[in-house]
Amino acid sequence: MSRTSTDAARLAEEYVRLGGKRKAKLDDNIVSTRLWDDEPQEAADFWRSEIETLSESKRREVETNLPNINPG
């Protein structure tokens, strides 16, 4: 695992640890996130300050480390 993917995994893990509820949706190499439930303010703040501010490619790496909503 590269340093970048390790950093992305760590950010995703911390977000989830804080109670983050976003889930990754992966379709044909397109990555998006879904948030259906309210999440703790601490998790929302972490997402805004630590993940939303990343470049699109780095943010996508973090998103692929979130729990996945796809079956299987």
mmCIF file as gemmi writes it, N, C-alpha and C atoms, coordinates in Angstrom:
data_model
loop_
_atom_site.group_PDB
_atom_site.id
_atom_site.type_symbol
_atom_site.label_atom_id
_atom_site.label_alt_id
_atom_site.label_comp_id
_atom_site.label_asym_id
_atom_site.label_entity_id
_atom_site.label_seq_id
_atom_site.pdbx_PDB_ins_code
_atom_site.Cartn_x
_atom_site.Cartn_y
_atom_site.Cartn_z
_atom_site.occupancy
_atom_site.B_iso_or_equiv
_atom_site.pdbx_formal_charge
_atom_site.auth_seq_id
_atom_site.auth_asym_id
_atom_site.pdbx_PDB_model_num
ATOM 1 N N . MET Axp A 1 ? 0.846 -1.18 0 1 0 ? 1 A 1
ATOM 2 C CA . MET Axp A 1 ? 0 0 0 1 0 ? 1 A 1
ATOM 3 C C . MET Axp A 1 ? 0.889 1.24 0 1 0 ? 1 A 1
ATOM 4 N N . SER Axp A 2 ? 0.59 2.177 -0.897 1 0 ? 2 A 1
ATOM 5 C CA . SER Axp A 2 ? 1.416 3.378 -0.985 1 0 ? 2 A 1
ATOM 6 C C . SER Axp A 2 ? 1.112 4.318 0.178 1 0 ? 2 A 1
ATOM 7 N N . ARG Axp A 3 ? 2.004 5.253 0.381 1 0 ? 3 A 1
ATOM 8 C CA . ARG Axp A 3 ? 1.808 6.222 1.458 1 0 ? 3 A 1
ATOM 9 C C . ARG Axp A 3 ? 0.508 6.989 1.248 1 0 ? 3 A 1
ATOM 10 N N . THR Axp A 4 ? 0.214 7.393 0.002 1 0 ? 4 A 1
ATOM 11 C CA . THR Axp A 4 ? -0.997 8.151 -0.284 1 0 ? 4 A 1
ATOM 12 C C . THR Axp A 4 ? -2.234 7.341 0.067 1 0 ? 4 A 1
ATOM 13 N N . SER Axp A 5 ? -2.27 6.068 -0.335 1 0 ? 5 A 1
ATOM 14 C CA . SER Axp A 5 ? -3.454 5.267 -0.032 1 0 ? 5 A 1
ATOM 15 C C . SER Axp A 5 ? -3.541 4.979 1.465 1 0 ? 5 A 1
ATOM 16 N N . THR Axp A 6 ? -2.406 4.876 2.133 1 0 ? 6 A 1
ATOM 17 C CA . THR Axp A 6 ? -2.413 4.706 3.585 1 0 ? 6 A 1
ATOM 18 C C . THR Axp A 6 ? -2.988 5.949 4.252 1 0 ? 6 A 1
ATOM 19 N N . ASP Axp A 7 ? -2.584 7.126 3.799 1 0 ? 7 A 1
ATOM 20 C CA . ASP Axp A 7 ? -3.122 8.381 4.335 1 0 ? 7 A 1
ATOM 21 C C . ASP Axp A 7 ? -4.62 8.458 4.081 1 0 ? 7 A 1
ATOM 22 N N . ALA Axp A 8 ? -5.058 8.068 2.895 1 0 ? 8 A 1
ATOM 23 C CA . ALA Axp A 8 ? -6.484 8.089 2.559 1 0 ? 8 A 1
ATOM 24 C C . ALA Axp A 8 ? -7.259 7.138 3.456 1 0 ? 8 A 1
ATOM 25 N N . ALA Axp A 9 ? -6.708 5.959 3.686 1 0 ? 9 A 1
ATOM 26 C CA . ALA Axp A 9 ? -7.372 4.976 4.546 1 0 ? 9 A 1
ATOM 27 C C . ALA Axp A 9 ? -7.464 5.508 5.974 1 0 ? 9 A 1
ATOM 28 N N . ARG Axp A 10 ? -6.41 6.166 6.437 1 0 ? 10 A 1
ATOM 29 C CA . ARG Axp A 10 ? -6.412 6.731 7.791 1 0 ? 10 A 1
ATOM 30 C C . ARG Axp A 10 ? -7.467 7.829 7.944 1 0 ? 10 A 1
ATOM 31 N N . LEU Axp A 11 ? -7.587 8.69 6.928 1 0 ? 11 A 1
ATOM 32 C CA . LEU Axp A 11 ? -8.6 9.746 6.974 1 0 ? 11 A 1
ATOM 33 C C . LEU Axp A 11 ? -10.003 9.146 6.998 1 0 ? 11 A 1
ATOM 34 N N . ALA Axp A 12 ? -10.244 8.155 6.137 1 0 ? 12 A 1
ATOM 35 C CA . ALA Axp A 12 ? -11.559 7.506 6.104 1 0 ? 12 A 1
ATOM 36 C C . ALA Axp A 12 ? -11.859 6.83 7.435 1 0 ? 12 A 1
ATOM 37 N N . GLU Axp A 13 ? -10.87 6.168 7.989 1 0 ? 13 A 1
ATOM 38 C CA . GLU Axp A 13 ? -11.048 5.478 9.268 1 0 ? 13 A 1
ATOM 39 C C . GLU Axp A 13 ? -11.377 6.466 10.388 1 0 ? 13 A 1
ATOM 40 N N . GLU Axp A 14 ? -10.684 7.587 10.414 1 0 ? 14 A 1
ATOM 41 C CA . GLU Axp A 14 ? -10.936 8.59 11.454 1 0 ? 14 A 1
ATOM 42 C C . GLU Axp A 14 ? -12.338 9.176 11.292 1 0 ? 14 A 1
ATOM 43 N N . TYR Axp A 15 ? -12.731 9.454 10.068 1 0 ? 15 A 1
ATOM 44 C CA . TYR Axp A 15 ? -14.076 9.978 9.805 1 0 ? 15 A 1
ATOM 45 C C . TYR Axp A 15 ? -15.142 9.004 10.329 1 0 ? 15 A 1
ATOM 46 N N . VAL Axp A 16 ? -14.981 7.729 10.019 1 0 ? 16 A 1
ATOM 47 C CA . VAL Axp A 16 ? -15.944 6.718 10.48 1 0 ? 16 A 1
ATOM 48 C C . VAL Axp A 16 ? -15.899 6.605 12.004 1 0 ? 16 A 1
ATOM 49 N N . ARG Axp A 17 ? -14.695 6.657 12.588 1 0 ? 17 A 1
ATOM 50 C CA . ARG Axp A 17 ? -14.551 6.576 14.042 1 0 ? 17 A 1
ATOM 51 C C . ARG Axp A 17 ? -15.302 7.714 14.737 1 0 ? 17 A 1
ATOM 52 N N . LEU Axp A 18 ? -15.328 8.884 14.09 1 0 ? 18 A 1
ATOM 53 C CA . LEU Axp A 18 ? -16.022 10.036 14.65 1 0 ? 18 A 1
ATOM 54 C C . LEU Axp A 18 ? -17.544 9.938 14.467 1 0 ? 18 A 1
ATOM 55 N N . GLY Axp A 19 ? -17.991 8.869 13.83 1 0 ? 19 A 1
ATOM 56 C CA . GLY Axp A 19 ? -19.431 8.668 13.646 1 0 ? 19 A 1
ATOM 57 C C . GLY Axp A 19 ? -19.929 9.054 12.273 1 0 ? 19 A 1
ATOM 58 N N . GLY Axp A 20 ? -18.995 9.281 11.327 1 0 ? 20 A 1
ATOM 59 C CA . GLY Axp A 20 ? -19.381 9.652 9.963 1 0 ? 20 A 1
ATOM 60 C C . GLY Axp A 20 ? -20.262 8.592 9.32 1 0 ? 20 A 1
ATOM 61 N N . LYS Axp A 21 ? -21.267 9.02 8.599 1 0 ? 21 A 1
ATOM 62 C CA . LYS Axp A 21 ? -22.26 8.114 8.03 1 0 ? 21 A 1
ATOM 63 C C . LYS Axp A 21 ? -22.179 7.99 6.511 1 0 ? 21 A 1
ATOM 64 N N . ARG Axp A 22 ? -21.283 8.726 5.866 1 0 ? 22 A 1
ATOM 65 C CA . ARG Axp A 22 ? -21.197 8.646 4.403 1 0 ? 22 A 1
ATOM 66 C C . ARG Axp A 22 ? -20.783 7.249 3.975 1 0 ? 22 A 1
ATOM 67 N N . LYS Axp A 23 ? -21.313 6.837 2.842 1 0 ? 23 A 1
ATOM 68 C CA . LYS Axp A 23 ? -20.971 5.542 2.255 1 0 ? 23 A 1
ATOM 69 C C . LYS Axp A 23 ? -20.499 5.772 0.834 1 0 ? 23 A 1
ATOM 70 N N . ALA Axp A 24 ? -19.573 4.952 0.382 1 0 ? 24 A 1
ATOM 71 C CA . ALA Axp A 24 ? -19.058 5.052 -0.984 1 0 ? 24 A 1
ATOM 72 C C . ALA Axp A 24 ? -19.983 4.315 -1.941 1 0 ? 24 A 1
ATOM 73 N N . LYS Axp A 25 ? -20.145 4.88 -3.118 1 0 ? 25 A 1
ATOM 74 C CA . LYS Axp A 25 ? -20.88 4.225 -4.2 1 0 ? 25 A 1
ATOM 75 C C . LYS Axp A 25 ? -19.933 4.174 -5.388 1 0 ? 25 A 1
ATOM 76 N N . LEU Axp A 26 ? -19.603 2.971 -5.81 1 0 ? 26 A 1
ATOM 77 C CA . LEU Axp A 26 ? -18.648 2.771 -6.895 1 0 ? 26 A 1
ATOM 78 C C . LEU Axp A 26 ? -19.368 2.176 -8.099 1 0 ? 26 A 1
ATOM 79 N N . ASP Axp A 27 ? -19.383 2.912 -9.201 1 0 ? 27 A 1
ATOM 80 C CA . ASP Axp A 27 ? -20.012 2.452 -10.435 1 0 ? 27 A 1
ATOM 81 C C . ASP Axp A 27 ? -19.093 2.737 -11.608 1 0 ? 27 A 1
ATOM 82 N N . ASP Axp A 28 ? -18.611 1.683 -12.267 1 0 ? 28 A 1
ATOM 83 C CA . ASP Axp A 28 ? -17.788 1.854 -13.47 1 0 ? 28 A 1
ATOM 84 C C . ASP Axp A 28 ? -16.724 2.934 -13.309 1 0 ? 28 A 1
ATOM 85 N N . ASN Axp A 29 ? -15.91 2.806 -12.279 1 0 ? 29 A 1
ATOM 86 C CA . ASN Axp A 29 ? -14.808 3.732 -11.99 1 0 ? 29 A 1
ATOM 87 C C . ASN Axp A 29 ? -15.262 5.131 -11.589 1 0 ? 29 A 1
ATOM 88 N N . ILE Axp A 30 ? -16.545 5.309 -11.321 1 0 ? 30 A 1
ATOM 89 C CA . ILE Axp A 30 ? -17.047 6.586 -10.819 1 0 ? 30 A 1
ATOM 90 C C . ILE Axp A 30 ? -17.309 6.405 -9.326 1 0 ? 30 A 1
ATOM 91 N N . VAL Axp A 31 ? -16.709 7.279 -8.543 1 0 ? 31 A 1
ATOM 92 C CA . VAL Axp A 31 ? -16.844 7.186 -7.092 1 0 ? 31 A 1
ATOM 93 C C . VAL Axp A 31 ? -17.659 8.372 -6.604 1 0 ? 31 A 1
ATOM 94 N N . SER Axp A 32 ? -18.659 8.097 -5.797 1 0 ? 32 A 1
ATOM 95 C CA . SER Axp A 32 ? -19.42 9.164 -5.173 1 0 ? 32 A 1
ATOM 96 C C . SER Axp A 32 ? -19.75 8.722 -3.754 1 0 ? 32 A 1
ATOM 97 N N . THR Axp A 33 ? -20.218 9.654 -2.968 1 0 ? 33 A 1
ATOM 98 C CA . THR Axp A 33 ? -20.616 9.302 -1.603 1 0 ? 33 A 1
ATOM 99 C C . THR Axp A 33 ? -22.071 9.675 -1.406 1 0 ? 33 A 1
ATOM 100 N N . ARG Axp A 34 ? -22.686 8.969 -0.495 1 0 ? 34 A 1
ATOM 101 C CA . ARG Axp A 34 ? -24.077 9.225 -0.142 1 0 ? 34 A 1
ATOM 102 C C . ARG Axp A 34 ? -24.156 9.413 1.368 1 0 ? 34 A 1
ATOM 103 N N . LEU Axp A 35 ? -24.98 10.353 1.776 1 0 ? 35 A 1
ATOM 104 C CA . LEU Axp A 35 ? -25.216 10.601 3.2 1 0 ? 35 A 1
ATOM 105 C C . LEU Axp A 35 ? -26.719 10.727 3.388 1 0 ? 35 A 1
ATOM 106 N N . TRP Axp A 36 ? -27.329 9.677 3.946 1 0 ? 36 A 1
ATOM 107 C CA . TRP Axp A 36 ? -28.767 9.671 4.157 1 0 ? 36 A 1
ATOM 108 C C . TRP Axp A 36 ? -29.142 10.049 5.583 1 0 ? 36 A 1
ATOM 109 N N . ASP Axp A 37 ? -28.293 9.762 6.515 1 0 ? 37 A 1
ATOM 110 C CA . ASP Axp A 37 ? -28.588 9.995 7.927 1 0 ? 37 A 1
ATOM 111 C C . ASP Axp A 37 ? -27.788 11.181 8.439 1 0 ? 37 A 1
ATOM 112 N N . ASP Axp A 38 ? -28.337 11.821 9.477 1 0 ? 38 A 1
ATOM 113 C CA . ASP Axp A 38 ? -27.565 12.859 10.147 1 0 ? 38 A 1
ATOM 114 C C . ASP Axp A 38 ? -26.347 12.21 10.782 1 0 ? 38 A 1
ATOM 115 N N . GLU Axp A 39 ? -25.265 12.959 10.811 1 0 ? 39 A 1
ATOM 116 C CA . GLU Axp A 39 ? -24.058 12.441 11.45 1 0 ? 39 A 1
ATOM 117 C C . GLU Axp A 39 ? -23.624 13.415 12.531 1 0 ? 39 A 1
ATOM 118 N N . PRO Axp A 40 ? -22.818 12.943 13.47 1 0 ? 40 A 1
ATOM 119 C CA . PRO Axp A 40 ? -22.342 13.831 14.544 1 0 ? 40 A 1
ATOM 120 C C . PRO Axp A 40 ? -21.615 15.049 13.974 1 0 ? 40 A 1
ATOM 121 N N . GLN Axp A 41 ? -21.759 16.18 14.64 1 0 ? 41 A 1
ATOM 122 C CA . GLN Axp A 41 ? -21.128 17.421 14.182 1 0 ? 41 A 1
ATOM 123 C C . GLN Axp A 41 ? -19.62 17.249 14.02 1 0 ? 41 A 1
ATOM 124 N N . GLU Axp A 42 ? -19.013 16.503 14.932 1 0 ? 42 A 1
ATOM 125 C CA . GLU Axp A 42 ? -17.558 16.297 14.87 1 0 ? 42 A 1
ATOM 126 C C . GLU Axp A 42 ? -17.155 15.611 13.562 1 0 ? 42 A 1
ATOM 127 N N . ALA Axp A 43 ? -17.944 14.622 13.126 1 0 ? 43 A 1
ATOM 128 C CA . ALA Axp A 43 ? -17.651 13.926 11.87 1 0 ? 43 A 1
ATOM 129 C C . ALA Axp A 43 ? -17.87 14.863 10.686 1 0 ? 43 A 1
ATOM 130 N N . ALA Axp A 44 ? -18.947 15.641 10.713 1 0 ? 44 A 1
ATOM 131 C CA . ALA Axp A 44 ? -19.232 16.584 9.628 1 0 ? 44 A 1
ATOM 132 C C . ALA Axp A 44 ? -18.121 17.633 9.527 1 0 ? 44 A 1
ATOM 133 N N . ASP Axp A 45 ? -17.674 18.14 10.663 1 0 ? 45 A 1
ATOM 134 C CA . ASP Axp A 45 ? -16.585 19.121 10.674 1 0 ? 45 A 1
ATOM 135 C C . ASP Axp A 45 ? -15.299 18.51 10.132 1 0 ? 45 A 1
ATOM 136 N N . PHE Axp A 46 ? -15.005 17.266 10.527 1 0 ? 46 A 1
ATOM 137 C CA . PHE Axp A 46 ? -13.802 16.584 10.05 1 0 ? 46 A 1
ATOM 138 C C . PHE Axp A 46 ? -13.869 16.432 8.53 1 0 ? 46 A 1
ATOM 139 N N . TRP Axp A 47 ? -15.036 16.033 8.01 1 0 ? 47 A 1
ATOM 140 C CA . TRP Axp A 47 ? -15.188 15.867 6.56 1 0 ? 47 A 1
ATOM 141 C C . TRP Axp A 47 ? -14.911 17.198 5.855 1 0 ? 47 A 1
ATOM 142 N N . ARG Axp A 48 ? -15.516 18.27 6.367 1 0 ? 48 A 1
ATOM 143 C CA . ARG Axp A 48 ? -15.344 19.582 5.734 1 0 ? 48 A 1
ATOM 144 C C . ARG Axp A 48 ? -13.895 20.067 5.788 1 0 ? 48 A 1
ATOM 145 N N . SER Axp A 49 ? -13.236 19.893 6.911 1 0 ? 49 A 1
ATOM 146 C CA . SER Axp A 49 ? -11.889 20.462 7.063 1 0 ? 49 A 1
ATOM 147 C C . SER Axp A 49 ? -10.786 19.559 6.526 1 0 ? 49 A 1
ATOM 148 N N . GLU Axp A 50 ? -10.956 18.251 6.614 1 0 ? 50 A 1
ATOM 149 C CA . GLU Axp A 50 ? -9.862 17.348 6.258 1 0 ? 50 A 1
ATOM 150 C C . GLU Axp A 50 ? -10.043 16.638 4.913 1 0 ? 50 A 1
ATOM 151 N N . ILE Axp A 51 ? -11.266 16.468 4.456 1 0 ? 51 A 1
ATOM 152 C CA . ILE Axp A 51 ? -11.497 15.669 3.251 1 0 ? 51 A 1
ATOM 153 C C . ILE Axp A 51 ? -11.994 16.526 2.092 1 0 ? 51 A 1
ATOM 154 N N . GLU Axp A 52 ? -12.971 17.403 2.34 1 0 ? 52 A 1
ATOM 155 C CA . GLU Axp A 52 ? -13.467 18.268 1.262 1 0 ? 52 A 1
ATOM 156 C C . GLU Axp A 52 ? -12.381 19.16 0.694 1 0 ? 52 A 1
ATOM 157 N N . THR Axp A 53 ? -11.372 19.473 1.478 1 0 ? 53 A 1
ATOM 158 C CA . THR Axp A 53 ? -10.316 20.386 1.04 1 0 ? 53 A 1
ATOM 159 C C . THR Axp A 53 ? -9.255 19.701 0.172 1 0 ? 53 A 1
ATOM 160 N N . LEU Axp A 54 ? -9.309 18.371 0.076 1 0 ? 54 A 1
ATOM 161 C CA . LEU Axp A 54 ? -8.326 17.641 -0.725 1 0 ? 54 A 1
ATOM 162 C C . LEU Axp A 54 ? -8.584 17.827 -2.21 1 0 ? 54 A 1
ATOM 163 N N . SER Axp A 55 ? -7.559 17.553 -3.016 1 0 ? 55 A 1
ATOM 164 C CA . SER Axp A 55 ? -7.76 17.557 -4.461 1 0 ? 55 A 1
ATOM 165 C C . SER Axp A 55 ? -8.775 16.467 -4.802 1 0 ? 55 A 1
ATOM 166 N N . GLU Axp A 56 ? -9.375 16.563 -5.972 1 0 ? 56 A 1
ATOM 167 C CA . GLU Axp A 56 ? -10.4 15.588 -6.356 1 0 ? 56 A 1
ATOM 168 C C . GLU Axp A 56 ? -9.868 14.156 -6.328 1 0 ? 56 A 1
ATOM 169 N N . SER Axp A 57 ? -8.654 13.931 -6.799 1 0 ? 57 A 1
ATOM 170 C CA . SER Axp A 57 ? -8.109 12.565 -6.839 1 0 ? 57 A 1
ATOM 171 C C . SER Axp A 57 ? -7.84 12.03 -5.434 1 0 ? 57 A 1
ATOM 172 N N . LYS Axp A 58 ? -7.331 12.871 -4.553 1 0 ? 58 A 1
ATOM 173 C CA . LYS Axp A 58 ? -7.069 12.427 -3.174 1 0 ? 58 A 1
ATOM 174 C C . LYS Axp A 58 ? -8.377 12.195 -2.423 1 0 ? 58 A 1
ATOM 175 N N . ARG Axp A 59 ? -9.365 13.062 -2.666 1 0 ? 59 A 1
ATOM 176 C CA . ARG Axp A 59 ? -10.671 12.874 -2.029 1 0 ? 59 A 1
ATOM 177 C C . ARG Axp A 59 ? -11.301 11.564 -2.514 1 0 ? 59 A 1
ATOM 178 N N . ARG Axp A 60 ? -11.16 11.252 -3.782 1 0 ? 60 A 1
ATOM 179 C CA . ARG Axp A 60 ? -11.687 9.997 -4.324 1 0 ? 60 A 1
ATOM 180 C C . ARG Axp A 60 ? -11.032 8.801 -3.63 1 0 ? 60 A 1
ATOM 181 N N . GLU Axp A 61 ? -9.735 8.897 -3.364 1 0 ? 61 A 1
ATOM 182 C CA . GLU Axp A 61 ? -9.05 7.819 -2.648 1 0 ? 61 A 1
ATOM 183 C C . GLU Axp A 61 ? -9.644 7.609 -1.256 1 0 ? 61 A 1
ATOM 184 N N . VAL Axp A 62 ? -9.914 8.707 -0.556 1 0 ? 62 A 1
ATOM 185 C CA . VAL Axp A 62 ? -10.526 8.597 0.767 1 0 ? 62 A 1
ATOM 186 C C . VAL Axp A 62 ? -11.904 7.96 0.628 1 0 ? 62 A 1
ATOM 187 N N . GLU Axp A 63 ? -12.685 8.418 -0.333 1 0 ? 63 A 1
ATOM 188 C CA . GLU Axp A 63 ? -14.039 7.904 -0.518 1 0 ? 63 A 1
ATOM 189 C C . GLU Axp A 63 ? -14.044 6.404 -0.791 1 0 ? 63 A 1
ATOM 190 N N . THR Axp A 64 ? -13.052 5.893 -1.519 1 0 ? 64 A 1
ATOM 191 C CA . THR Axp A 64 ? -13.019 4.448 -1.804 1 0 ? 64 A 1
ATOM 192 C C . THR Axp A 64 ? -12.697 3.637 -0.553 1 0 ? 64 A 1
ATOM 193 N N . ASN Axp A 65 ? -12.246 4.285 0.504 1 0 ? 65 A 1
ATOM 194 C CA . ASN Axp A 65 ? -11.966 3.603 1.764 1 0 ? 65 A 1
ATOM 195 C C . ASN Axp A 65 ? -13.134 3.678 2.746 1 0 ? 65 A 1
ATOM 196 N N . LEU Axp A 66 ? -14.213 4.328 2.363 1 0 ? 66 A 1
ATOM 197 C CA . LEU Axp A 66 ? -15.409 4.382 3.206 1 0 ? 66 A 1
ATOM 198 C C . LEU Axp A 66 ? -16.17 3.074 3.052 1 0 ? 66 A 1
ATOM 199 N N . PRO Axp A 67 ? -17.065 2.773 4.002 1 0 ? 67 A 1
ATOM 200 C CA . PRO Axp A 67 ? -17.926 1.604 3.812 1 0 ? 67 A 1
ATOM 201 C C . PRO Axp A 67 ? -18.664 1.724 2.478 1 0 ? 67 A 1
ATOM 202 N N . ASN Axp A 68 ? -18.833 0.607 1.792 1 0 ? 68 A 1
ATOM 203 C CA . ASN Axp A 68 ? -19.394 0.594 0.453 1 0 ? 68 A 1
ATOM 204 C C . ASN Axp A 68 ? -20.879 0.233 0.491 1 0 ? 68 A 1
ATOM 205 N N . ILE Axp A 69 ? -21.708 0.962 -0.274 1 0 ? 69 A 1
ATOM 206 C CA . ILE Axp A 69 ? -23.145 0.642 -0.315 1 0 ? 69 A 1
ATOM 207 C C . ILE Axp A 69 ? -23.461 -0.412 -1.362 1 0 ? 69 A 1
ATOM 208 N N . ASN Axp A 70 ? -22.501 -0.73 -2.228 1 0 ? 70 A 1
ATOM 209 C CA . ASN Axp A 70 ? -22.753 -1.745 -3.258 1 0 ? 70 A 1
ATOM 210 C C . ASN Axp A 70 ? -22.853 -3.128 -2.635 1 0 ? 70 A 1
ATOM 211 N N . PRO Axp A 71 ? -23.756 -3.96 -3.146 1 0 ? 71 A 1
ATOM 212 C CA . PRO Axp A 71 ? -23.847 -5.327 -2.614 1 0 ? 71 A 1
ATOM 213 C C . PRO Axp A 71 ? -22.599 -6.122 -2.952 1 0 ? 71 A 1
ATOM 214 N N . GLY Axp A 72 ? -22.35 -7.112 -2.145 1 0 ? 72 A 1
ATOM 215 C CA . GLY Axp A 72 ? -21.239 -8.024 -2.442 1 0 ? 72 A 1
ATOM 216 C C . GLY Axp A 72 ? -20.067 -7.679 -1.681 1 0 ? 72 A 1
